[in-house]
Amino acid sequence: MRICILNGNPEESRRHFDDYLGELKECLDRSSHQTSLLDLKQKNIEQCRGCFACWVQNPGRCIFKDDMEIVCKEVINSDLLIFASPVIMGFTSALLKKTQDRFIPLILPYIELDQEECHHKKRYHNYPKLGLIMEKEEATDSEDLDIITDIYKRLALNFKSELVLTTTLATTGKELANEIDHL
């Protein structure tokens, strides 16, 4: 399985988070998965400005010539896309959200009815399944995790996919790799 992990950790001081994802990648690679780990804080990613040129002027291509071209290519060619982030002020990091906002070229501007709601049509035949790894803050409670999970379920619906995995760092990298092996 091709797996892409988006590391949304914005802080160098949270080295343990990066180490956790590195351990997970090693475990997944040992299980014969093709795993890419993209450290978003090391990428040049502009903020989406909502111009919709990626839909109208240059279908499927953003006007910004930054690292999102590489990120989108990894994402759309994956079987499993894992969003990973510390919980910061009750949600995933702004860095991860900024990256998600730039996924708009991966869908079409045309609308269809999906589960009795209006959603955009697919641009590509296949989209990856989604996973979510969170590191809880001290004040994070189960309600916070449920809200974040619900929002990522909505993202999965908009991304023509499903959220198949939600966990925290309480699950070891080895345990999580084993769970992914059985998806």
Number of C-alpha atoms within 10 A of each C-alpha: 15 17 25 26 27 24 25 26 26 17 12 10 9 11 10 10 21 20 12 14 20 16 16 21 23 16 19 23 16 11 14 11 17 15 20 17 17 16 16 21 15 10 13 11 19 14 13 17 11 10 11 18 15 21 18 12 12 12 16 18 19 21 14 15 11 13 14 21 16 11 19 19 11 19 24 18 15 23 16 25 24 23 21 27 26 24 22 16 11 17 20 22 20 14 17 20 15 16 19 14 13 22 19 20 19 22 21 18 18 12 12 13 10 13 8 7 8 12 19 18 18 18 16 11 7 13 22 22 20 25 23 22 25 25 18 21 13 7 10 15 11 9 10 16 19 12 13 19 20 13 13 19 19 15 16 19 16 17 21 21 17 18 21 15 17 18 16 17 16 12 11 14 20 15 13 19 21 14 11 18 13 6 9
